[in-house]
Amino acid sequence: HAEHAEHAEPGTRAYRRIAFALFLAGFTTFSLLYSVQPLLPLFAAEFQVGAATSALSLSLATGALAFAILCAGALSESMDRKRLMFASMAMAALLNLIASVVPGWHGMLVARALEGLVLGGVPAVAMAYLAEEIHPKGLGRAMGQYVGGTAFGGMMGRVGVSLLSDAFGWRPALFIVSVLGLLAAIGFWLLLPPSKHFVRRRGVTLSEHVATWRAHLTHTMLPLLFGM
């Protein structure tokens, strides 16, 4: 067990800080991502677009996120993991805030697509950070707390924004969830300890990244992860 002597173990202060910080990361990512879902009928009415077009505010962000995860995973090999995740959360919150105040429909779509792109830095790096910094005996629980944060964030993004929009209108509702996301990003930065075991790699070629992506996508356990 000597090789894991400096890893955060369950019950320690470092473990609790890491677990809660990653919970905030999961919460922020999915609360911002799905904050527009209950607002789609309101978008259709205000911007005079059809139901399918109003759904672009969500689908563009989720599509961009899926693409960005591949790029962010490659970027994370040479960039500090904590800084990358914080930058992703903070920029996404600011872009969601812009989406809440921009007057035109196309401006909102641009903000949401960019939001999806920058959010890729969180899911691409979170599990890698946990695997590097958490002791193996507490890794499953820490990953579960991160996933719990994503589920809670997705629920709050839908239910919370729906309630807020009923009370104040959709623009204040999006604005509020964006501010909460920014505060959560600050909390994440203050809580998460810097990486101790991350080894920065320089000069990684595109072919190496492609080989890594191919290995991940063809892994035999991948279908089980998505319930397929």
C-alpha positions as CSV (number, residue, x, y, z in Angstrom):
1,H,0.0,0.0,0.0
2,A,3.0,2.3,0.0
3,E,2.3,3.6,-3.5
4,H,-1.1,4.9,-2.2
5,A,0.3,6.5,1.0
6,E,-0.3,10.1,-0.2
7,H,-3.7,9.5,-1.7
8,A,-6.8,10.9,0.1
9,E,-8.5,8.2,2.2
10,P,-12.1,8.1,3.3
11,G,-12.6,9.9,6.6
12,T,-9.9,12.4,6.0
13,R,-10.3,16.2,5.5
14,A,-8.7,16.0,2.1
15,Y,-11.1,13.3,1.0
16,R,-14.2,15.2,2.1
17,R,-13.0,18.4,0.3
18,I,-12.3,16.5,-2.9
19,A,-15.7,14.6,-2.8
20,F,-17.7,17.8,-2.1
21,A,-15.8,19.8,-4.7
22,L,-16.5,17.2,-7.4
23,F,-20.1,17.0,-6.3
24,L,-20.2,20.8,-7.0
25,A,-18.6,20.2,-10.4
26,G,-21.2,17.6,-11.3
27,F,-24.0,19.8,-10.0
28,T,-22.9,22.9,-11.9
29,T,-22.3,21.0,-15.2
30,F,-25.8,19.5,-15.4
31,S,-27.8,22.3,-13.8
32,L,-26.5,24.7,-16.4
33,L,-26.8,22.2,-19.2
34,Y,-30.4,21.3,-18.5
35,S,-31.6,24.7,-17.2
36,V,-33.3,25.5,-20.5
37,Q,-35.3,22.3,-20.8
38,P,-38.4,23.5,-18.9
39,L,-38.3,26.8,-20.8
40,L,-38.6,25.4,-24.3
41,P,-42.4,26.3,-24.7
42,L,-41.6,29.8,-23.4
43,F,-38.8,30.2,-26.0
44,A,-41.1,29.1,-28.8
45,A,-43.7,31.7,-27.7
46,E,-41.3,34.6,-27.2
47,F,-39.0,34.1,-30.2
48,Q,-41.8,32.9,-32.5
49,V,-40.1,29.6,-33.3
50,G,-41.4,26.0,-33.6
51,A,-41.1,23.4,-30.9
52,A,-38.2,21.6,-32.7
53,T,-36.3,24.9,-33.2
54,S,-36.8,25.9,-29.5
55,A,-35.2,22.5,-28.6
56,L,-31.9,23.6,-30.3
57,S,-31.1,25.6,-27.1
58,L,-30.7,22.3,-25.4
59,S,-29.5,20.0,-28.2
60,L,-26.8,22.3,-29.4
61,A,-25.3,22.5,-25.9
62,T,-25.5,18.7,-25.4
63,G,-24.0,18.0,-28.8
64,A,-21.2,20.4,-28.3
65,L,-20.5,18.9,-24.9
66,A,-20.2,15.4,-26.4
67,F,-17.6,16.7,-28.9
68,A,-15.8,18.8,-26.4
69,I,-15.2,15.9,-24.0
70,L,-12.9,14.3,-26.6
71,C,-10.9,17.6,-27.0
72,A,-10.8,18.4,-23.3
73,G,-9.6,14.9,-22.5
74,A,-6.6,15.5,-24.9
75,L,-6.0,19.0,-23.5
76,S,-6.0,17.7,-19.9
77,E,-2.9,15.6,-20.6
78,S,-0.9,18.8,-20.7
79,M,-2.9,21.2,-18.5
80,D,-3.5,21.4,-14.8
81,R,-6.7,19.5,-14.0
82,K,-8.0,21.8,-11.3
83,R,-7.6,24.9,-13.5
84,L,-9.2,23.2,-16.5
85,M,-12.3,22.2,-14.5
86,F,-12.7,25.5,-12.8
87,A,-12.3,27.4,-16.1
88,S,-14.9,25.2,-17.7
89,M,-17.4,25.7,-14.9
90,A,-16.9,29.5,-14.7
91,M,-17.0,30.1,-18.4
92,A,-20.1,28.0,-18.8
93,A,-21.9,29.9,-16.0
94,L,-21.0,33.2,-17.6
95,L,-22.2,32.0,-21.0
96,N,-25.5,30.8,-19.5
97,L,-25.8,34.2,-17.9
98,I,-25.3,35.8,-21.3
99,A,-28.0,33.5,-22.7
100,S,-30.4,34.8,-20.1
101,V,-30.0,38.5,-21.2
102,V,-29.2,38.3,-24.9
103,P,-32.2,39.7,-26.8
104,G,-32.1,37.6,-30.0
105,W,-32.8,33.9,-30.6
106,H,-29.6,33.3,-32.6
107,G,-27.5,35.0,-29.9
108,M,-28.9,32.6,-27.3
109,L,-28.1,29.6,-29.5
110,V,-24.5,30.8,-30.0
111,A,-24.1,31.3,-26.2
112,R,-25.6,27.8,-25.5
113,A,-23.4,26.1,-28.1
114,L,-20.3,27.7,-26.6
115,E,-21.5,26.7,-23.2
116,G,-21.6,23.1,-24.2
117,L,-18.1,23.3,-25.6
118,V,-16.5,24.8,-22.5
119,L,-18.4,22.4,-20.2
120,G,-16.5,19.4,-21.7
121,G,-13.6,20.1,-19.4
122,V,-15.5,18.9,-16.4
123,P,-16.7,15.3,-17.2
124,A,-13.5,14.7,-19.3
125,V,-11.2,15.4,-16.3
126,A,-13.3,14.7,-13.1
127,M,-12.9,10.9,-13.1
128,A,-9.2,11.2,-14.0
129,Y,-8.6,13.6,-11.1
130,L,-10.4,11.2,-8.7
131,A,-8.5,8.2,-9.9
132,E,-5.2,10.0,-9.4
133,E,-5.9,11.6,-6.0
134,I,-8.3,9.3,-4.1
135,H,-7.2,6.1,-2.4
136,P,-8.5,3.0,-4.2
137,K,-10.7,2.0,-1.2
138,G,-12.6,5.3,-1.3
139,L,-12.6,5.7,-5.1
140,G,-16.0,4.1,-5.8
141,R,-17.7,6.3,-3.2
142,A,-16.1,9.5,-4.5
143,M,-17.1,8.7,-8.0
144,G,-20.6,8.0,-6.8
145,Q,-20.8,11.4,-5.2
146,Y,-19.7,13.1,-8.4
147,V,-22.4,11.2,-10.3
148,G,-24.9,12.1,-7.6
149,G,-23.9,15.7,-8.2
150,T,-24.7,15.4,-11.9
151,A,-28.1,13.8,-11.1
152,F,-29.0,16.5,-8.5
153,G,-27.8,19.2,-10.9
154,G,-29.9,17.8,-13.8
155,M,-33.0,17.7,-11.5
156,M,-32.4,21.2,-10.1
157,G,-31.8,22.5,-13.6
158,R,-35.2,21.3,-14.7
159,V,-37.3,21.7,-11.5
160,G,-35.7,24.7,-10.0
161,V,-35.7,26.7,-13.2
162,S,-39.3,25.8,-13.8
163,L,-40.3,27.1,-10.4
164,L,-38.2,30.2,-10.7
165,S,-39.6,31.0,-14.2
166,D,-43.2,30.6,-12.9
167,A,-42.4,33.1,-10.1
168,F,-40.1,35.6,-11.9
169,G,-40.0,34.8,-15.7
170,W,-37.6,32.8,-17.7
171,R,-34.8,35.4,-18.0
172,P,-34.4,35.9,-14.2
173,A,-34.7,32.1,-13.7
174,L,-31.7,31.5,-16.1
175,F,-29.8,34.4,-14.5
176,I,-30.2,33.0,-11.0
177,V,-29.1,29.5,-12.0
178,S,-26.1,31.0,-13.8
179,V,-25.1,33.0,-10.7
180,L,-25.5,29.8,-8.6
181,G,-23.2,28.0,-11.1
182,L,-20.6,30.7,-10.8
183,L,-20.7,30.5,-7.0
184,A,-20.4,26.7,-7.1
185,A,-17.4,27.1,-9.4
186,I,-15.8,29.4,-6.8
187,G,-16.5,26.9,-4.1
188,F,-15.0,24.2,-6.2
189,W,-11.8,26.2,-6.6
190,L,-11.5,26.9,-2.9
191,L,-12.2,23.3,-1.9
192,L,-10.3,21.2,-4.4
193,P,-6.7,20.5,-3.4
194,P,-4.2,20.9,-6.3
195,S,-3.2,17.6,-8.0
196,K,-0.4,15.7,-6.3
197,H,-0.1,12.8,-8.7
198,F,-0.8,14.4,-12.1
199,V,2.1,14.0,-14.5
200,R,1.9,16.6,-17.3
201,R,2.6,15.2,-20.7
202,R,4.1,17.4,-23.5
203,G,4.4,16.8,-27.1
204,V,1.6,14.2,-27.3
205,T,0.8,13.7,-31.0
206,L,-2.7,13.6,-32.6
207,S,-2.2,10.0,-33.5
208,E,-1.7,9.1,-29.8
209,H,-4.9,10.9,-29.0
210,V,-6.8,9.1,-31.7
211,A,-5.5,5.8,-30.5
212,T,-6.6,6.6,-26.9
213,W,-10.1,7.6,-28.1
214,R,-10.4,4.5,-30.2
215,A,-9.4,2.4,-27.1
216,H,-12.0,4.1,-25.0
217,L,-14.8,3.8,-27.6
218,T,-14.2,0.1,-28.3
219,H,-13.8,-0.9,-24.6
220,T,-16.0,-3.9,-23.9
221,M,-17.5,-2.4,-20.8
222,L,-18.6,0.8,-22.5
223,P,-22.1,-0.4,-23.4
224,L,-22.7,-1.3,-19.8
225,L,-21.9,2.2,-18.7
226,F,-24.7,3.6,-20.8
227,G,-27.1,0.7,-20.0
228,M,-27.0,-0.6,-23.6
